[in-house]
Amino acid sequence: MTKHAPGAVAPTAARAYDLTSGRTLLQHLEHWSTQRASQDALVFLRDVAQPATYGRMAWQGLAETVDVLRRRLATAGISDQAGTFVALPNCPLLISLWLAVPGNGGIVQVMDPDAGRLAFERVLVATQPLLAIASTANGPIIAEAIRRTGVPTELVVTPEEALWDPTGALADHRLGTLPLQDPTAEMIAGRLPTSGTSGRQKLVELTHRNYVMSGERMARNSGFTSEDRHYLCSPFFHTNAQLYLCAPPLVTGGSISVVPRFSATHYFSAARWTGSTVSSMVAPPMRMALHKAMDAAGPVDPGQLRLIQYGMNLSRSDWDAWDELVPGVQTRQIYGQTESVTGVLGGAVWETDDRATIGRPFLGVDEVRLVAQDGSDARDGEPGELWVRGIPGETLMLGYHADPQETGRTIVDGCWLRTGDVMVRRSDGRFEFRGRAMHIIRRGGENLSTYALELDLQACPLVNDVAITAQEDPTLDAVVVAHVIPGAAWSENGFLAWCREHLGKRGVPDLVRVHAEFPRTGSGRVLARELK
């Protein structure tokens, strides 16, 4: 067993082969605009509930749109790592800006379009963007945020029609005539927020190499081809949207189906209407879509949807319902973080998802470790924190924006990413997720995983959803608090009796709090810090 001495300097990861070959997002776009000029790059629904709102954009059309936007952005000063703040719903304009801003050497910062003024103010102050692009719905809020912060940011409010026909966007900015300077692979292309479910949200800086590597790794490990259509229903400010769903088709020449927002009611029907073949989800919205389909009590037609890659997990009762409703849709659990850029662990294309373990390290991952509390390498079957070895700015994030101290705590010795996630490695090499290190509750001398307990409690027929937090206790160190969204037959006594019968004494929460709904991130994860 080896030990990692605190403060010891290890050699940084050597680049055996650069998977990205130094290519940028813009170069991938230009390549497919000639190789698959008339093939679909984007298809979209303006209204997630209405198939008649279907539209499409070919690769050549996308490249031409991005070129126009690049020239208009250049007149606004967007080059040389200048920032652009974008707060739009999922739409063709958002995808086009995601390519055009870094295509000029700028940095794109996508925000939740429905965020409040304080959230907009925090990002404006932190990133000092030259340009903010909003919709008519949130333009007044962002204008007020700019006024209150005093940040010299130009605001462009985009009319509704330009969201779906991007050639009309930024029309007040003339087309520049000077030659555009193409970006390099080392430039920062975008900033993505961490989930912030438990603590302070941070901004992760990602280079062009990061984005291209993500597309390559996901496509090669997941078996994506140019025939796949990736279902973009996740919010675009989330890593799942940019790195797991949009980066792969830029590598393969596939296509992206865009809906303005996630709809649990229309998840499967919108996938069918847009011809989506693959999706990437986290478990909470996946569970919402499942339960809406169960409530509809009719057949589910997912169309051509063949694969859903997911993070986190569902309860056994939910999986049973899933297999009954959509048996033809394959599922595959994968693991990654915004900081790890893309998937780190997952099952192979030919393996059956066991719904219990994540899988093994992906091809293209330099090395992983499970580090026990004493700094030694955890044995098989023993819990440890997952560390991932890589190269910052290529296979790991470049760092946290304007936070070198936190970057140094997270990337150890310049090459080891401390994920903060506790896992167990089984004897067959597959990893099992136990929870965030900060989400392990020590109650009366025993360690309880909030993640595992939530999965068990979500199987109770008396509840619609459950989230777990801890509360300090002078006798037991901490006690378990179950936050419950009750079902139709709810009673607290019945819930506790079910827990005792099905989970034993260890699985009975100490306190129960009833909620009408949970505060959630844009991707559907529960904001545990707000439950407290």
C-alpha positions, 0 to 999 in steps of 0.5 A: 500500500502506498502513501501520498505524503502531504506536500510531496511534489509528484511529477506532473502528468506527461502528455503521451498523445494529445487526443485533441491534436490542437484543434479548436471548437471553430476548426471542428465546425468548419470541418463539418460545414464542408464534410456534411454541409447539407446534413442536420447540425441542429433540429429544434422545437420552439415549444417543447409541447408542440411538434409543429414548432419543429425547425432545423439548421444544417452544418453549412448554415450553422457555420455561416451563422457563426461567421456572421456572429463572429464579425458582429462580436468583433465590433463589440470588442469580443476577442483576446479572452474578453468575456461575454455573458449569455442568459438565453434559453436553449435555442439555435442562437445560444448554440451559435454564440457558444461557438462564435464567442470562443471562435473569436478568442473570447470567453463565453459565460452562460447563465441560467436565464431565470436566475435572479438579479443577485445571481446576475450581479455576482457573475458580472462582478466576478467576470467583468464581461464586455457584453451581456446577451439577454432575452426580452424576458430577462433583459430588464433584470440584467439591465438593473444588475448592470446598473447596480454593479457599475460594471461597464458591460454592454447589454444586447436584448435579443428579440424572440424571433432571433433566438430561433433565426440567429442571423438577426441577432446583434443586428445593431453591430455592423459586420467587421471587415478586418480578418478575424483572428482564430483562437488557439487550443490553449485559450479559455473558451468558457466558464462553467459553474459548479453545482453549488448544491452544498457550498459556494458556487465556483466558476470552472475555466475550460480551454478549447482543448478541454471541450474537444477532449470531452467530445473525443472521450465521450464519443469514443467511450460511448460509441457515438457516431455521425448518425446519433442525435444528442437530446439537449434538454438540460440547461445549457449553463450545466456541464451536462449540456455543453460537455456531455451533449454538445461537444460529442457531435462536434467531434463526430459530425452528429446532430443536436436536438434542442428544446428550450427547457426540460419538461418531465411531461414531454421528455419522451414525446419531445425526444420522439418528435426531434428524432433524438437517439441519445440523452444524458441526464442526472437521476432527479429529472430522469425520475421526474420524467419516469413518474410523469409517464407512470401517471399518464398510465399509457404506452410510452413511445420514445421514438428512436431514443436508444441510450440514456447515460445518467449520473447518480441513480434511481431506486430499485422500484423506479428501475422496475417501473422503467424497465416496464415502460421503456424496455428498449431504451438502454441505460448506462451510468457514468461519472464525471465532474465539471472539474474533471471536464467529462466522464471519468468512469463508466461501463463499456458499450457492450456491458449491461448496466447493473444499476448498482456500480458506475463502471471502470475508468474510461479510456483516455483517463491517465490514472485514478486513485481511491485515497483513504482518510490516512492518505493511503490507497484504499483496498478493494471494498474500502471507501476512499476519495476518488482522485483523478490524474490529468493535465490542467487545461486539457484532461482536467479543468484549467482552474477556478476563475480568480481563485488560485488558492482553491484551485491549488487545494483541488488540483494537488501537485499540479496533476491530481484532481481531488473530486471530494466523492467517496467511492468503493472499488470492487474486486472486478474493477468497477466503482460504486458511488457512496456520496460526497465526502461532505455528505457522509453523516457520522451518527453515534459512531456509524457512517451513513451516506446521504446518497444511499439513504435517499435512494432507499427512502425514495422507494417508499410508496408514501412519498414523492421524493426524499432528500437527506441532510444532517443536524448537529447533535451534542450526543450523537455528533449528528442526526439524520433529517429526512426532507419529504415531499409527501404522496397522496397516502402520506403519514409520518407514522406510516413513513417511519414504520415503512423505514423500520420494516424495510431498512431496519433501525439504521435506516430510520431518520431521526427527524422528518421535515415536510416540503411542498417542493425542493429547491433545485439546481438547473439540472434538477439536483436538490440544493441541500444547503438551502434545505437546512 
